[in-house]
């Protein structure tokens, strides 16, 4: 799934933006030495209760994240936790 990342926020949050078909991820970490990426993977694993890895975009605000759930299952979780 495609994701857009916003760093340095007060609280971690992940939501789905239907219009752009993106997961919007807000992370508390800054993009330094992989800190933000580590938090993203850790928190998404916790949120989805499934494996999550960053497939591409390790040094970008736009990433592709693989989650070991179907897109429909992932979206249902994102929509139910907002």
HELIX and SHEET records of a PDB file:
HELIX    1   1 UNK A   35  UNK A   48  1                                  14    
HELIX    2   2 UNK A   71  UNK A   80  1                                  10    
SHEET    1   A 5 UNK A  13  UNK A  17  0                                        
SHEET    2   A 5 UNK A  22  UNK A  26 -1                                        
SHEET    3   A 5 UNK A   2  UNK A   6  1                                        
SHEET    4   A 5 UNK A  62  UNK A  67 -1                                        
SHEET    5   A 5 UNK A  52  UNK A  56 -1                                        
END                                                                             
